[in-house]
Amino acid sequence: MTEDFKWDVAVVGLGSMGSFAFWQLARMGVNVVGFDRFRPGHDKGAGHGETRIFRTAYGEGVEYVPLLKEARKLWRELEGETGVQLYTENGGTMFGLKDDPFIKTVEESVNTFNLPHKKYTGAEAKKVYPQINFQENQVAIYEEFAGFIKPELSIETAVKRGEELGGTVFTDCPVRNIEADEDGVSIICEDKQFRVKKVIVSSGGWTSHLFPGLKLPLSLERQVLVWYDAKNPEQFTPEKFPIFSRMKDGIGFYGFPTVDGKTVKVALHHGGENFNHPDEVDREIHESDLEPVTEKVKEYFPDLIPVPVKAKTCFYTNTPDEHFILGLAPGLPNVTLLGPMAGHGFKFAPIMGKIAAKLATDKKLNLEISMFDPNRFNK
């Protein structure tokens, strides 16, 4: 059965980024429709796991800071529109050796943009946050504009708000093909075909399979999130314990205060196994997944019991240069690519969604996004 509807803009994939593009388009008064192969807030992609970090002192690149400052405002705007608390700003501590590229870029971020922060030696940081066993040769930079976001709730809230503003949503509706021409875009699902003027594709790890002809150099990397009981959980509440991040040579670990009053989440950043298709990710938890995280817990967190009580998989969709993909799709008229987000994108979701909405409606941009150009891989 084929039904032929027409909207101004479609969003394919209502996950981390697409949900916010959907909200922004509806907010702009655009006649928008969204599609998701599952249901917004699902655990089959990257936008889940109870908490995600937000920080503006950005070790991945100073050029991201203006985007993060705008994202911070938009997180608060969505909260204001809906009355739902999504972002807890309890501060964040990035630590490592003073010559680590990550720490040097964090320091450049706070100095260039005058972000409220404090810098500590390892010994000083240990007095302020005794929960973390900082090493004496390390430094720690505490940033006020940092905290954590609830990813599942955020996605659900953005989609719901978009619907309240007039958007249409089709869930449990996998898009099988997208055919673009100069006049518009055809979106083909299992038993229906939709016709729209333009489309934003925010399909994460499924992007290469929707557009094999683009030959995007993406890789899928399995990641595991692990939770540990705290001996004294009152010492790990958001009021007393910041988000933290330690990165070195592209691999590191990070974590959060307790949100359930009992457990603390810790995870490695990168170092996971690669796989070919999102539907093929190994969802089983293996001892080899847990051991390297537990070793970090033993080394740095004496008040956490180094026995995992829960673990969950997610995955990154990485690019070779670790920058996002955002822009008009090469050779595909009326198609905007929103992601993949290279394993560090959730905190940017509101501003990335807003930028994609502007691109899809030919609005002027006032932020620099040239480093995300999808065409850069063909140059």
C-alpha positions in Angstrom: 0.0 0.0 0.0 1.4 3.4 -1.0 0.2 6.7 0.5 1.4 10.0 -0.9 1.7 12.8 1.7 3.6 16.0 1.4 5.4 18.0 4.1 7.9 20.8 3.9 10.6 19.0 5.8 11.1 15.4 7.0 13.5 14.3 9.7 14.6 10.7 9.3 15.8 9.4 12.7 14.4 11.0 15.9 17.4 10.2 18.1 20.0 12.3 19.7 20.1 15.0 16.9 17.0 14.4 14.9 14.7 14.8 17.8 16.0 18.3 18.3 15.9 19.2 14.6 12.2 18.1 14.7 11.5 20.4 17.7 13.3 23.3 16.1 11.5 23.0 12.8 8.1 22.7 14.6 9.1 25.7 16.7 9.8 27.7 13.5 6.3 26.9 12.2 7.5 24.5 9.5 5.2 21.7 8.4 7.5 18.8 9.6 7.2 15.0 9.8 9.6 12.7 11.6 10.4 9.0 11.2 12.0 6.6 13.6 12.7 2.9 13.1 12.1 2.4 16.8 10.5 4.8 19.3 12.2 8.0 20.5 14.2 7.3 23.7 15.1 3.7 22.6 18.4 1.9 23.6 19.4 0.7 20.1 21.7 3.6 19.2 23.8 6.2 20.9 21.3 8.3 22.8 20.8 6.3 26.0 22.5 5.2 29.2 20.9 7.3 31.9 23.3 10.2 31.7 25.4 12.1 29.2 28.1 14.7 29.9 27.8 18.4 29.1 30.8 20.7 29.3 32.0 23.8 27.5 35.7 23.6 28.4 36.2 21.4 25.5 39.4 19.2 25.1 38.3 18.0 21.7 38.7 21.5 20.1 38.4 25.1 21.0 36.4 25.7 17.9 33.5 23.8 19.5 33.1 26.2 22.4 30.8 28.7 20.7 28.5 25.9 19.7 28.4 24.6 23.3 27.6 28.0 24.6 24.6 28.1 22.3 23.6 24.5 23.2 23.6 25.4 26.9 21.1 28.1 26.3 18.9 25.8 24.2 18.9 23.1 26.8 17.4 25.6 29.2 14.9 26.8 26.6 13.5 23.3 26.1 13.3 22.9 29.8 11.5 26.2 30.0 9.0 25.3 27.3 8.2 21.9 28.8 8.8 22.2 32.5 11.0 19.0 32.4 14.4 19.0 34.0 16.9 17.6 31.5 20.3 19.2 32.4 21.8 19.3 35.9 24.7 21.8 36.0 26.8 20.5 38.9 30.2 21.3 37.4 32.9 19.1 35.8 36.5 18.2 36.5 38.8 17.4 33.6 42.2 16.0 34.7 45.5 14.6 33.4 49.1 15.5 33.0 49.6 19.2 32.3 51.1 18.5 28.9 48.3 16.2 27.7 46.8 17.7 24.5 43.4 17.2 26.0 44.2 19.3 29.1 46.0 21.9 27.1 43.0 22.4 24.9 40.6 22.5 27.9 42.8 25.2 29.3 42.8 27.1 26.0 39.0 26.8 26.0 38.5 28.3 29.4 41.0 31.1 28.8 39.9 32.0 25.3 36.2 32.2 26.2 36.6 33.3 29.8 34.7 30.3 31.1 34.3 30.2 34.9 36.8 27.7 36.2 39.4 26.7 38.8 42.7 25.0 38.2 44.2 22.7 40.8 47.3 20.7 41.2 46.7 17.0 41.8 47.2 17.4 45.6 44.8 20.4 45.7 42.2 18.6 43.7 42.3 15.6 46.0 41.5 17.9 48.9 38.5 19.4 47.1 37.3 16.0 45.7 38.6 13.3 47.9 36.4 10.8 46.0 39.0 10.9 43.2 42.5 9.6 43.7 44.2 12.3 41.6 47.9 11.7 41.1 50.4 14.3 42.3 51.8 14.9 38.8 48.3 15.6 37.4 46.4 18.9 37.1 42.6 19.3 37.3 40.5 22.0 35.7 37.1 22.4 37.3 34.5 24.1 35.0 31.2 25.5 36.3 29.4 25.2 33.0 29.4 21.4 33.1 27.1 18.7 34.3 24.9 15.9 33.0 22.0 15.4 30.7 19.3 12.7 30.8 19.5 11.4 27.2 16.4 9.2 26.9 14.2 11.8 28.6 15.7 14.6 26.5 14.9 12.9 23.2 11.4 12.0 24.3 10.8 15.6 25.5 12.0 17.2 22.3 9.9 14.9 20.1 6.8 15.5 22.3 7.3 19.2 22.2 7.6 19.1 18.4 4.3 17.2 18.2 2.7 19.8 20.5 3.8 22.5 18.1 2.2 20.7 15.1 4.8 18.2 13.9 3.8 14.6 12.8 5.6 11.5 13.9 5.8 8.0 12.6 7.4 5.5 15.0 8.3 1.9 14.4 8.7 3.0 10.8 12.1 2.0 9.3 13.0 4.1 6.3 14.3 1.7 3.6 15.3 4.3 0.9 15.6 8.0 0.3 15.3 9.2 -3.3 16.2 12.9 -3.8 15.6 15.0 -6.9 15.5 18.7 -7.8 11.8 18.9 -6.9 11.8 17.1 -3.6 12.5 13.8 -1.8 10.7 10.5 -1.7 10.9 8.6 1.5 10.2 4.9 1.2 9.2 2.8 4.2 8.1 -0.8 4.2 4.6 -0.3 2.9 4.3 3.5 2.4 6.0 6.2 0.4 6.1 9.8 1.5 6.8 12.9 -0.6 8.4 15.9 1.0 10.2 19.1 -0.1 13.4 18.5 1.9 14.8 16.0 4.3 17.2 16.0 7.3 18.8 12.6 7.7 19.9 12.0 11.3 20.3 8.2 11.2 23.6 7.8 13.0 25.1 4.4 12.4 22.5 3.6 9.7 23.6 6.6 7.5 26.0 4.7 5.4 23.4 2.0 4.7 20.9 4.6 3.6 23.4 6.3 1.3 26.0 3.8 0.3 26.8 5.9 -2.8 28.2 8.7 -0.6 31.0 6.4 0.6 31.2 8.2 3.9 34.3 6.9 5.9 32.4 5.9 9.0 33.2 3.2 11.5 30.9 1.8 14.2 32.5 1.2 17.6 30.9 -0.7 20.4 31.0 1.0 23.9 30.1 -0.3 27.3 28.7 1.7 30.2 29.3 0.3 33.7 27.7 1.1 37.1 29.3 0.5 40.6 27.9 0.7 44.1 29.4 3.4 46.3 30.4 2.7 49.9 29.1 6.1 50.9 26.7 7.2 48.2 26.0 10.5 49.9 29.5 11.5 48.8 28.6 11.0 45.2 25.5 13.1 44.9 25.5 15.9 42.2 25.9 18.5 45.0 29.2 16.9 46.1 30.6 15.1 43.1 31.1 16.6 39.6 31.2 14.9 36.3 34.7 13.9 35.4 36.8 13.2 32.4 40.4 11.9 31.9 41.5 11.6 28.3 44.9 10.6 26.9 46.0 9.9 23.4 42.3 9.7 22.2 41.3 7.1 24.8 40.1 7.8 28.3 37.4 7.3 30.9 34.7 9.5 32.3 31.8 9.3 34.7 29.0 10.9 36.7 27.6 11.5 40.1 24.9 9.1 41.3 21.4 9.7 40.0 19.7 6.8 41.8 21.3 7.4 45.2 23.3 4.2 45.1 25.4 3.6 42.0 28.0 5.6 40.0 28.4 5.2 36.3 31.9 5.0 34.8 32.8 4.2 31.1 35.8 4.1 28.8 35.9 6.5 25.8 37.0 4.6 22.7 38.9 1.4 22.6 35.8 -0.7 21.7 35.4 -3.3 19.0 34.4 -2.2 15.5 31.4 -3.8 13.7 29.7 -3.4 10.3 26.0 -2.7 11.0 24.0 -1.3 13.9 21.8 -4.3 13.9 24.9 -6.5 14.5 26.2 -4.9 17.6 26.9 -7.4 20.4 24.5 -6.5 23.2 25.9 -9.2 25.6 28.2 -8.0 28.4 31.5 -9.9 28.7 34.1 -10.0 31.4 36.5 -8.4 29.0 34.2 -5.4 28.8 34.2 -4.9 32.5 37.8 -5.5 33.5 39.4 -2.4 32.0 36.7 -0.2 33.6 37.1 -1.9 36.9 40.8 -1.3 36.8 40.2 2.4 36.5 37.8 2.3 39.4 40.4 0.6 41.5 43.0 3.1 40.6 41.0 6.3 40.9 37.9 5.7 43.1 38.7 4.2 46.5 35.1 4.7 47.7 33.5 2.7 44.8 33.1 -1.0 45.3 35.0 -2.4 42.3 32.4 -5.0 41.4 30.1 -4.0 38.5 26.4 -4.1 39.4 25.1 -3.2 35.9 26.4 -2.6 32.4 24.9 -1.6 29.1 26.1 -1.3 25.5 25.8 1.6 23.1 27.9 2.6 20.1 29.8 5.4 18.5 29.6 6.2 14.8 33.1 7.7 14.2 34.6 9.8 11.5 38.4 9.7 10.7 39.0 13.3 11.9 36.6 12.9 14.9 34.6 15.9 13.7 30.8 15.8 13.2 29.1 15.5 9.8 26.6 18.4 9.3 25.7 20.0 6.0 24.2 19.4 2.6 24.7 15.9 1.3 27.2 15.7 -1.7 25.3 15.3 -4.9 21.9 14.8 -3.3 19.6 17.8 -3.7 17.3 18.7 -0.8 19.1 16.4 1.6 20.8 17.7 4.8 23.0 15.3 6.8 22.8 15.8 10.6 25.5 13.5 11.9 26.9 11.1 12.6 28.4 12.8 15.6 31.7 11.1 15.9 31.2 9.7 19.4 31.1 13.0 21.3 27.9 14.8 20.1 25.0 14.5 22.5 25.8 17.6 24.5 25.5 19.6 21.2 22.1 18.2 20.3 19.9 21.4 20.5 22.3 23.6 18.6 23.0 20.9 15.9 19.3 20.4 15.5 18.8 24.2 15.2 21.5 24.5 12.6 20.2 21.6 10.5 16.7 23.1 10.7 18.1 26.4 9.3 20.0 24.6 6.5 16.9 22.7 5.5 14.9 26.0 5.4 17.6 28.1 3.7 18.0 30.3 6.8 21.3 32.2 7.4 23.7 30.6 9.8 25.7 32.6 12.4 28.0 29.9 13.7 31.0 28.3 12.0 30.4 24.7 10.9 32.8 24.3 7.9 34.8 21.7 9.8 31.7 19.5 9.7 31.3 19.7 5.9 30.3 16.3 4.4 32.3 17.1 1.3 35.6 17.2 3.2 36.1 13.5 2.7 36.2 13.9 -1.1 38.8 16.6 -1.2 
